[in-house]
Amino acid sequence: MDNPQSERLHILVHGIVQGVGFRYYVLGAASAMHLSGWVRNTSTGQVEAVAEGPRSVLDRFASYLEEGPENAFVSHVEKYWLPATGEFSGFNITSTR
């Protein structure tokens, strides 16, 4: 069910972000922050994620993704804010798009 205090963040992470454990890094952060949504690699080399939760937590989540895991290099991050839909029951890794 949609929480009126929740928002949705669609994020694309650019740089050296595939083959370095980035999706598991995102999964761990989202789980620790009690966010719902998904993360996946894109066929063009980015990591894409959609997360829903309180804006303050999503801001922290985005900052965490801007850092990335030890072996990653994040060149830039695209963020798109949308209304939450409440469609997710947890956070998981999905197939590459």
N, CA, C and O atoms as a Tinker XYZ file with bonds, in Angstrom:
   388  protein
     1  N      0.833000   -1.182000    0.000000    73     2
     2  CA     0.000000    0.000000    0.000000    64     1     3
     3  C      0.875000    1.240000    0.000000    63     2     4     5
     4  O      1.922000    1.253000    0.647000    81     3
     5  N      0.469000    2.279000   -0.710000    73     3     6
     6  CA     1.237000    3.499000   -0.857000    64     5     7
     7  C      1.264000    4.287000    0.451000    63     6     8     9
     8  O      0.218000    4.539000    1.049000    81     7
     9  N      2.449000    4.672000    0.889000    73     7    10
    10  CA     2.629000    5.496000    2.072000    64     9    11
    11  C      2.748000    6.937000    1.606000    63    10    12    13
    12  O      3.652000    7.241000    0.827000    81    11
    13  N      1.865000    7.851000    2.052000    73    11    14
    14  CA     1.913000    9.226000    1.559000    64    13    15
    15  C      3.209000    9.949000    1.897000    63    14    16    17
    16  O      3.526000   10.960000    1.270000    81    15
    17  N      3.971000    9.452000    2.878000    73    15    18
    18  CA     5.239000   10.081000    3.219000    64    17    19
    19  C      6.401000    9.487000    2.422000    63    18    20    21
    20  O      7.534000    9.955000    2.534000    81    19
    21  N      6.130000    8.478000    1.635000    73    19    22
    22  CA     7.170000    7.837000    0.836000    64    21    23
    23  C      7.308000    8.519000   -0.514000    63    22    24    25
    24  O      6.363000    9.109000   -1.039000    81    23
    25  N      8.499000    8.422000   -1.054000    73    23    26
    26  CA     8.772000    8.890000   -2.404000    64    25    27
    27  C      9.503000    7.785000   -3.140000    63    26    28    29
    28  O      9.918000    6.786000   -2.552000    81    27
    29  N      9.650000    7.985000   -4.441000    73    27    30
    30  CA    10.380000    7.031000   -5.279000    64    29    31
    31  C     11.589000    7.741000   -5.862000    63    30    32    33
    32  O     11.490000    8.867000   -6.349000    81    31
    33  N     12.732000    7.069000   -5.805000    73    31    34
    34  CA    13.962000    7.567000   -6.417000    64    33    35
    35  C     14.396000    6.564000   -7.476000    63    34    36    37
    36  O     14.633000    5.392000   -7.185000    81    35
    37  N     14.495000    7.051000   -8.718000    73    35    38
    38  CA    15.029000    6.253000   -9.827000    64    37    39
    39  C     16.431000    6.795000  -10.052000    63    38    40    41
    40  O     16.615000    7.991000  -10.276000    81    39
    41  N     17.421000    5.908000   -9.991000    73    39    42
    42  CA    18.813000    6.357000  -10.031000    64    41    43
    43  C     19.613000    5.538000  -11.038000    63    42    44    45
    44  O     19.457000    4.320000  -11.133000    81    43
    45  N     20.470000    6.226000  -11.787000    73    43    46
    46  CA    21.406000    5.580000  -12.718000    64    45    47
    47  C     22.814000    5.963000  -12.283000    63    46    48    49
    48  O     23.142000    7.144000  -12.172000    81    47
    49  N     23.641000    4.953000  -12.037000    73    47    50
    50  CA    25.001000    5.177000  -11.573000    64    49    51
    51  C     25.951000    4.878000  -12.727000    63    50    52    53
    52  O     25.930000    3.782000  -13.287000    81    51
    53  N     26.779000    5.852000  -13.077000    73    51    54
    54  CA    27.725000    5.734000  -14.194000    64    53    55
    55  C     29.151000    5.608000  -13.664000    63    54    56    57
    56  O     29.465000    6.098000  -12.580000    81    55
    57  N     29.998000    4.955000  -14.430000    73    55    58
    58  CA    31.406000    4.795000  -14.088000    64    57    59
    59  C     31.800000    3.337000  -14.204000    63    58    60    61
    60  O     31.253000    2.599000  -15.024000    81    59
    61  N     32.751000    2.925000  -13.380000    73    59    62
    62  CA    33.151000    1.515000  -13.318000    64    61    63
    63  C     32.305000    0.910000  -12.206000    63    62    64    65
    64  O     32.700000    0.888000  -11.041000    81    63
    65  N     31.127000    0.418000  -12.596000    73    63    66
    66  CA    30.138000   -0.024000  -11.610000    64    65    67
    67  C     29.617000   -1.436000  -11.864000    63    66    68    69
    68  O     28.756000   -1.921000  -11.130000    81    67
    69  N     30.128000   -2.087000  -12.885000    73    67    70
    70  CA    29.745000   -3.482000  -13.129000    64    69    71
    71  C     30.962000   -4.371000  -12.918000    63    70    72    73
    72  O     32.088000   -3.991000  -13.240000    81    71
    73  N     30.720000   -5.563000  -12.373000    73    71    74
    74  CA    31.808000   -6.499000  -12.113000    64    73    75
    75  C     32.599000   -6.173000  -10.855000    63    74    76    77
    76  O     33.685000   -6.712000  -10.645000    81    75
    77  N     32.058000   -5.291000  -10.015000    73    75    78
    78  CA    32.753000   -4.878000   -8.786000    64    77    79
    79  C     31.882000   -5.054000   -7.538000    63    78    80    81
    80  O     32.213000   -4.542000   -6.469000    81    79
    81  N     30.778000   -5.774000   -7.679000    73    79    82
    82  CA    29.892000   -6.017000   -6.539000    64    81    83
    83  C     28.941000   -4.880000   -6.227000    63    82    84    85
    84  O     28.406000   -4.808000   -5.120000    81    83
    85  N     28.720000   -3.989000   -7.185000    73    83    86
    86  CA    27.899000   -2.809000   -6.929000    64    85    87
    87  C     26.450000   -3.160000   -6.607000    63    86    88    89
    88  O     25.865000   -2.575000   -5.695000    81    87
    89  N     25.866000   -4.100000   -7.334000    73    87    90
    90  CA    24.460000   -4.453000   -7.069000    64    89    91
    91  C     24.279000   -5.000000   -5.653000    63    90    92    93
    92  O     23.278000   -4.708000   -4.998000    81    91
    93  N     25.238000   -5.787000   -5.180000    73    91    94
    94  CA    25.147000   -6.323000   -3.821000    64    93    95
    95  C     25.365000   -5.221000   -2.782000    63    94    96    97
    96  O     24.778000   -5.258000   -1.700000    81    95
    97  N     26.200000   -4.255000   -3.109000    73    95    98
    98  CA    26.410000   -3.073000   -2.281000    64    97    99
    99  C     25.093000   -2.296000   -2.149000    63    98   100   101
   100  O     24.717000   -1.877000   -1.055000    81    99
   101  N     24.402000   -2.110000   -3.278000    73    99   102
   102  CA    23.109000   -1.417000   -3.283000    64   101   103
   103  C     22.075000   -2.217000   -2.488000    63   102   104   105
   104  O     21.340000   -1.657000   -1.675000    81   103
   105  N     22.025000   -3.511000   -2.726000    73   103   106
   106  CA    21.086000   -4.377000   -2.006000    64   105   107
   107  C     21.300000   -4.283000   -0.495000    63   106   108   109
   108  O     20.339000   -4.162000    0.264000    81   107
   109  N     22.542000   -4.337000   -0.069000    73   107   110
   110  CA    22.853000   -4.247000    1.358000    64   109   111
   111  C     22.432000   -2.912000    1.956000    63   110   112   113
   112  O     21.872000   -2.860000    3.051000    81   111
   113  N     22.708000   -1.829000    1.225000    73   111   114
   114  CA    22.337000   -0.494000    1.710000    64   113   115
   115  C     20.825000   -0.353000    1.796000    63   114   116   117
   116  O     20.297000    0.126000    2.799000    81   115
   117  N     20.130000   -0.769000    0.748000    73   115   118
   118  CA    18.671000   -0.645000    0.724000    64   117   119
   119  C     18.032000   -1.479000    1.826000    63   118   120   121
   120  O     17.085000   -1.034000    2.474000    81   119
   121  N     18.539000   -2.672000    2.039000    73   119   122
   122  CA    18.002000   -3.533000    3.088000    64   121   123
   123  C     18.237000   -2.918000    4.463000    63   122   124   125
   124  O     17.332000   -2.906000    5.298000    81   123
   125  N     19.445000   -2.407000    4.707000    73   123   126
   126  CA    19.765000   -1.786000    5.993000    64   125   127
   127  C     18.911000   -0.545000    6.252000    63   126   128   129
   128  O     18.595000   -0.227000    7.399000    81   127
   129  N     18.540000    0.153000    5.177000    73   127   130
   130  CA    17.757000    1.385000    5.303000    64   129   131
   131  C     16.253000    1.133000    5.196000    63   130   132   133
   132  O     15.456000    2.071000    5.223000    81   131
   133  N     15.872000   -0.145000    5.074000    73   131   134
   134  CA    14.461000   -0.554000    5.003000    64   133   135
   135  C     13.735000    0.085000    3.810000    63   134   136   137
   136  O     12.592000    0.527000    3.928000    81   135
   137  N     14.424000    0.125000    2.663000    73   135   138
   138  CA    13.825000    0.630000    1.431000    64   137   139
   139  C     13.288000   -0.535000    0.619000    63   138   140   141
   140  O     13.730000   -1.670000    0.790000    81   139
   141  N     12.354000   -0.266000   -0.246000    73   139   142
   142  CA    11.843000   -1.290000   -1.158000    64   141   143
   143  C     12.181000   -0.879000   -2.576000    63   142   144   145
   144  O     12.358000    0.305000   -2.863000    81   143
   145  N     12.271000   -1.869000   -3.473000    73   143   146
   146  CA    12.572000   -1.583000   -4.878000    64   145   147
   147  C     13.452000   -2.646000   -5.491000    63   146   148   149
   148  O     13.356000   -3.824000   -5.147000    81   147
   149  N     14.317000   -2.222000   -6.408000    73   147   150
   150  CA    15.181000   -3.172000   -7.111000    64   149   151
   151  C     16.438000   -2.478000   -7.616000    63   150   152   153
   152  O     16.516000   -1.250000   -7.658000    81   151
   153  N     17.429000   -3.298000   -8.003000    73   151   154
   154  CA    18.661000   -2.835000   -8.630000    64   153   155
   155  C     19.018000   -3.814000   -9.737000    63   154   156   157
   156  O     18.746000   -5.010000   -9.624000    81   155
   157  N     19.626000   -3.310000  -10.806000    73   155   158
   158  CA    20.074000   -4.170000  -11.906000    64   157   159
   159  C     21.189000   -3.476000  -12.682000    63   158   160   161
   160  O     21.356000   -2.258000  -12.613000    81   159
   161  N     21.945000   -4.280000  -13.419000    73   159   162
   162  CA    22.894000   -3.747000  -14.392000    64   161   163
   163  C     22.118000   -3.371000  -15.644000    63   162   164   165
   164  O     21.078000   -3.960000  -15.940000    81   163
   165  N     22.625000   -2.390000  -16.377000    73   163   166
   166  CA    22.064000   -2.097000  -17.696000    64   165   167
   167  C     23.004000   -2.669000  -18.743000    63   166   168   169
   168  O     24.177000   -2.918000  -18.465000    81   167
   169  N     22.494000   -2.873000  -19.929000    73   167   170
   170  CA    23.321000   -3.419000  -21.010000    64   169   171
   171  C     24.341000   -2.396000  -21.513000    63   170   172   173
   172  O     25.233000   -2.745000  -22.286000    81   171
   173  N     24.219000   -1.143000  -21.086000    73   171   174
   174  CA    25.146000   -0.088000  -21.522000    64   173   175
   175  C     26.163000    0.281000  -20.440000    63   174   176   177
   176  O     26.873000    1.278000  -20.576000    81   175
   177  N     26.242000   -0.521000  -19.356000    73   175   178
   178  CA    27.317000   -0.360000  -18.392000    64   177   179
   179  C     27.001000    0.379000  -17.104000    63   178   180   181
   180  O     27.888000    0.554000  -16.268000    81   179
   181  N     25.773000    0.815000  -16.920000    73   179   182
   182  CA    25.415000    1.488000  -15.673000    64   181   183
   183  C     24.790000    0.496000  -14.693000    63   182   184   185
   184  O     24.506000   -0.653000  -15.032000    81   183
   185  N     24.589000    0.977000  -13.475000    73   183   186
   186  CA    23.754000    0.277000  -12.515000    64   185   187
   187  C     22.530000    1.157000  -12.321000    63   186   188   189
   188  O     22.645000    2.360000  -12.087000    81   187
   189  N     21.357000    0.544000  -12.421000    73   187   190
   190  CA    20.083000    1.254000  -12.309000    64   189   191
   191  C     19.354000    0.739000  -11.077000    63   190   192   193
   192  O     19.344000   -0.463000  -10.811000    81   191
   193  N     18.748000    1.645000  -10.330000    73   191   194
   194  CA    17.989000    1.238000   -9.152000    64   193   195
   195  C     16.741000    2.094000   -9.019000    63   194   196   197
   196  O     16.719000    3.258000   -9.418000    81   195
   197  N     15.717000    1.500000   -8.457000    73   195   198
   198  CA    14.498000    2.203000   -8.074000    64   197   199
   199  C     14.263000    1.850000   -6.617000    63   198   200   201
   200  O     14.228000    0.676000   -6.248000    81   199
   201  N     14.101000    2.880000   -5.789000    73   199   202
   202  CA    13.876000    2.649000   -4.361000    64   201   203
   203  C     12.754000    3.538000   -3.875000    63   202   204   205
   204  O     12.588000    4.665000   -4.341000    81   203
   205  N     11.984000    3.019000   -2.930000    73   203   206
   206  CA    10.915000    3.788000   -2.312000    64   205   207
   207  C     11.103000    3.813000   -0.805000    63   206   208   209
   208  O     11.505000    2.825000   -0.190000    81   207
   209  N     10.799000    4.979000   -0.223000    73   207   210
   210  CA    10.898000    5.165000    1.217000    64   209   211
   211  C     10.827000    6.645000    1.529000    63   210   212   213
   212  O     10.535000    7.448000    0.643000    81   211
   213  N     11.089000    7.022000    2.768000    73   211   214
   214  CA    11.079000    8.439000    3.144000    64   213   215
   215  C     12.179000    9.219000    2.420000    63   214   216   217
   216  O     13.270000    8.692000    2.200000    81   215
   217  N     11.901000   10.452000    2.055000    73   215   218
   218  CA    12.853000   11.278000    1.298000    64   217   219
   219  C     14.209000   11.371000    1.997000    63   218   220   221
   220  O     15.245000   11.277000    1.339000    81   219
   221  N     14.220000   11.553000    3.305000    73   219   222
   222  CA    15.490000   11.694000    4.021000    64   221   223
   223  C     16.338000   10.426000    3.906000    63   222   224   225
   224  O     17.561000   10.503000    3.791000    81   223
   225  N     15.695000    9.275000    3.936000    73   223   226
   226  CA    16.414000    8.002000    3.815000    64   225   227
   227  C     16.892000    7.815000    2.375000    63   226   228   229
   228  O     18.005000    7.340000    2.149000    81   227
   229  N     16.066000    8.181000    1.413000    73   227   230
   230  CA    16.466000    8.077000    0.005000    64   229   231
   231  C     17.636000    9.000000   -0.304000    63   230   232   233
   232  O     18.502000    8.647000   -1.105000    81   231
   233  N     17.678000   10.173000    0.313000    73   231   234
   234  CA    18.831000   11.074000    0.138000    64   233   235
   235  C     20.112000   10.418000    0.650000    63   234   236   237
   236  O     21.161000   10.507000    0.013000    81   235
   237  N     20.017000    9.762000    1.802000    73   235   238
   238  CA    21.167000    9.048000    2.369000    64   237   239
   239  C     21.580000    7.891000    1.458000    63   238   240   241
   240  O     22.768000    7.656000    1.234000    81   239
   241  N     20.589000    7.178000    0.940000    73   239   242
   242  CA    20.818000    6.063000    0.014000    64   241   243
   243  C     21.560000    6.553000   -1.231000    63   242   244   245
   244  O     22.530000    5.929000   -1.661000    81   243
   245  N     21.107000    7.665000   -1.808000    73   243   246
   246  CA    21.752000    8.224000   -3.002000    64   245   247
   247  C     23.201000    8.600000   -2.712000    63   246   248   249
   248  O     24.083000    8.347000   -3.534000    81   247
   249  N     23.454000    9.197000   -1.558000    73   247   250
   250  CA    24.831000    9.561000   -1.186000    64   249   251
   251  C     25.707000    8.319000   -1.074000    63   250   252   253
   252  O     26.868000    8.328000   -1.482000    81   251
   253  N     25.146000    7.264000   -0.523000    73   251   254
   254  CA    25.866000    5.999000   -0.388000    64   253   255
   255  C     26.227000    5.442000   -1.765000    63   254   256   257
   256  O     27.336000    4.945000   -1.964000    81   255
   257  N     25.294000    5.525000   -2.710000    73   255   258
   258  CA    25.554000    5.039000   -4.065000    64   257   259
   259  C     26.577000    5.899000   -4.789000    63   258   260   261
   260  O     27.318000    5.393000   -5.632000    81   259
   261  N     26.633000    7.178000   -4.480000    73   259   262
   262  CA    27.634000    8.058000   -5.087000    64   261   263
   263  C     29.045000    7.661000   -4.666000    63   262   264   265
   264  O     30.003000    7.903000   -5.400000    81   263
   265  N     29.177000    7.052000   -3.488000    73   263   266
   266  CA    30.481000    6.562000   -3.014000    64   265   267
   267  C     30.834000    5.238000   -3.680000    63   266   268   269
   268  O     31.932000    5.085000   -4.214000    81   267
   269  N     29.918000    4.287000   -3.651000    73   267   270
   270  CA    30.146000    2.971000   -4.245000    64   269   271
   271  C     31.064000    2.103000   -3.413000    63   270   272   273
   272  O     31.705000    2.584000   -2.478000    81   271
   273  N     31.129000    0.809000   -3.754000    73   271   274
   274  CA    32.027000   -0.100000   -3.042000    64   273   275
   275  C     33.488000    0.187000   -3.389000    63   274   276   277
   276  O     33.789000    0.958000   -4.300000    81   275
   277  N     34.362000   -0.440000   -2.657000    73   275   278
   278  CA    35.803000   -0.173000   -2.760000    64   277   279
   279  C     36.368000   -0.253000   -4.179000    63   278   280   281
   280  O     37.168000    0.600000   -4.562000    81   279
   281  N     35.975000   -1.251000   -4.965000    73   279   282
   282  CA    36.557000   -1.440000   -6.294000    64   281   283
   283  C     35.837000   -0.691000   -7.407000    63   282   284   285
   284  O     36.218000   -0.802000   -8.573000    81   283
   285  N     34.814000    0.061000   -7.066000    73   283   286
   286  CA    34.052000    0.809000   -8.073000    64   285   287
   287  C     34.613000    2.220000   -8.225000    63   286   288   289
   288  O     35.308000    2.735000   -7.349000    81   287
   289  N     34.291000    2.822000   -9.355000    73   287   290
   290  CA    34.559000    4.247000   -9.562000    64   289   291
   291  C     33.273000    4.860000  -10.104000    63   290   292   293
   292  O     32.849000    4.537000  -11.213000    81   291
   293  N     32.660000    5.731000   -9.337000    73   291   294
   294  CA    31.423000    6.395000   -9.747000    64   293   295
   295  C     31.785000    7.732000  -10.377000    63   294   296   297
   296  O     32.345000    8.604000   -9.713000    81   295
   297  N     31.463000    7.892000  -11.659000    73   295   298
   298  CA    31.752000    9.157000  -12.334000    64   297   299
   299  C     30.623000   10.168000  -12.135000    63   298   300   301
   300  O     30.876000   11.351000  -11.911000    81   299
   301  N     29.394000    9.704000  -12.217000    73   299   302
   302  CA    28.254000   10.572000  -11.907000    64   301   303
   303  C     26.989000    9.755000  -11.715000    63   302   304   305
   304  O     26.905000    8.589000  -12.101000    81   303
   305  N     26.008000   10.408000  -11.106000    73   303   306
   306  CA    24.753000    9.750000  -10.771000    64   305   307
   307  C     23.608000   10.611000  -11.280000    63   306   308   309
   308  O     23.586000   11.825000  -11.072000    81   307
   309  N     22.660000    9.972000  -11.948000    73   307   310
   310  CA    21.429000   10.647000  -12.365000    64   309   311
   311  C     20.332000   10.262000  -11.388000    63   310   312   313
   312  O     20.152000    9.083000  -11.083000    81   311
   313  N     19.590000   11.261000  -10.892000    73   311   314
   314  CA    18.513000   11.003000   -9.932000    64   313   315
   315  C     17.207000   11.577000  -10.464000    63   314   316   317
   316  O     17.153000   12.715000  -10.931000    81   315
   317  N     16.178000   10.781000  -10.385000    73   315   318
   318  CA    14.839000   11.196000  -10.811000    64   317   319
   319  C     13.869000   10.916000   -9.666000    63   318   320   321
   320  O     13.729000    9.774000   -9.229000    81   319
   321  N     13.210000   11.947000   -9.190000    73   319   322
   322  CA    12.254000   11.815000   -8.089000    64   321   323
   323  C     10.847000   11.682000   -8.639000    63   322   324   325
   324  O     10.432000   12.432000   -9.523000    81   323
   325  N     10.116000   10.706000   -8.095000    73   323   326
   326  CA     8.752000   10.419000   -8.533000    64   325   327
   327  C      7.888000   10.115000   -7.314000    63   326   328   329
   328  O      8.417000    9.879000   -6.228000    81   327
   329  N      6.578000   10.117000   -7.478000    73   327   330
   330  CA     5.720000    9.686000   -6.372000    64   329   331
   331  C      5.867000    8.175000   -6.148000    63   330   332   333
   332  O      6.020000    7.412000   -7.101000    81   331
   333  N      5.820000    7.765000   -4.911000    73   331   334
   334  CA     5.879000    6.339000   -4.593000    64   333   335
   335  C      4.601000    5.654000   -5.062000    63   334   336   337
   336  O      3.523000    6.250000   -5.057000    81   335
   337  N      4.737000    4.399000   -5.464000    73   335   338
   338  CA     3.575000    3.617000   -5.884000    64   337   339
   339  C      3.211000    2.548000   -4.859000    63   338   340   341
   340  O      2.079000    2.065000   -4.838000    81   339
   341  N      4.166000    2.179000   -4.012000    73   339   342
   342  CA     3.919000    1.129000   -3.024000    64   341   343
   343  C      3.869000   -0.263000   -3.623000    63   342   344   345
   344  O      3.371000   -1.190000   -2.984000    81   343
   345  N      4.376000   -0.428000   -4.842000    73   343   346
   346  CA     4.261000   -1.721000   -5.532000    64   345   347
   347  C      5.274000   -2.772000   -5.074000    63   346   348   349
   348  O      5.122000   -3.947000   -5.408000    81   347
   349  N      6.304000   -2.377000   -4.316000    73   347   350
   350  CA     7.364000   -3.314000   -3.938000    64   349   351
   351  C      7.147000   -3.841000   -2.529000    63   350   352   353
   352  O      6.701000   -3.114000   -1.641000    81   351
   353  N      7.467000   -5.114000   -2.339000    73   351   354
   354  CA     7.336000   -5.699000   -1.004000    64   353   355
   355  C      8.691000   -5.859000   -0.324000    63   354   356   357
   356  O      8.748000   -6.185000    0.862000    81   355
   357  N      9.756000   -5.641000   -1.036000    73   355   358
   358  CA    11.107000   -5.750000   -0.501000    64   357   359
   359  C     12.069000   -5.129000   -1.489000    63   358   360   361
   360  O     11.650000   -4.377000   -2.368000    81   359
   361  N     13.349000   -5.429000   -1.362000    73   359   362
   362  CA    14.346000   -4.916000   -2.295000    64   361   363
   363  C     15.098000   -6.102000   -2.854000    63   362   364   365
   364  O     15.533000   -6.969000   -2.097000    81   363
   365  N     15.265000   -6.159000   -4.192000    73   363   366
   366  CA    15.966000   -7.295000   -4.782000    64   365   367
   367  C     16.759000   -6.898000   -6.012000    63   366   368   369
   368  O     16.618000   -5.798000   -6.546000    81   367
   369  N     17.587000   -7.815000   -6.438000    73   367   370
   370  CA    18.367000   -7.676000   -7.672000    64   369   371
   371  C     17.560000   -8.292000   -8.794000    63   370   372   373
   372  O     17.083000   -9.420000   -8.672000    81   371
   373  N     17.401000   -7.557000   -9.894000    73   371   374
   374  CA    16.648000   -8.069000  -11.040000    64   373   375
   375  C     17.576000   -8.260000  -12.232000    63   374   376   377
   376  O     18.759000   -7.927000  -12.176000    81   375
   377  N     17.024000   -8.795000  -13.298000    73   375   378
   378  CA    17.803000   -9.095000  -14.498000    64   377   379
   379  C     18.265000   -7.826000  -15.208000    63   378   380   381
   380  O     17.637000   -6.770000  -15.127000    81   379
   381  N     19.383000   -7.975000  -15.902000    73   379   382
   382  CA    19.946000   -6.875000  -16.692000    64   381   383
   383  C     18.961000   -6.435000  -17.756000    63   382   384   385
   384  O     18.277000   -7.250000  -18.374000    81   383
   385  N     18.904000   -5.132000  -17.954000    73   383   386
   386  CA    18.033000   -4.581000  -18.994000    64   385   387
   387  C     18.883000   -4.186000  -20.173000    63   386   388
   388  O     18.361000   -3.695000  -21.174000    81   387
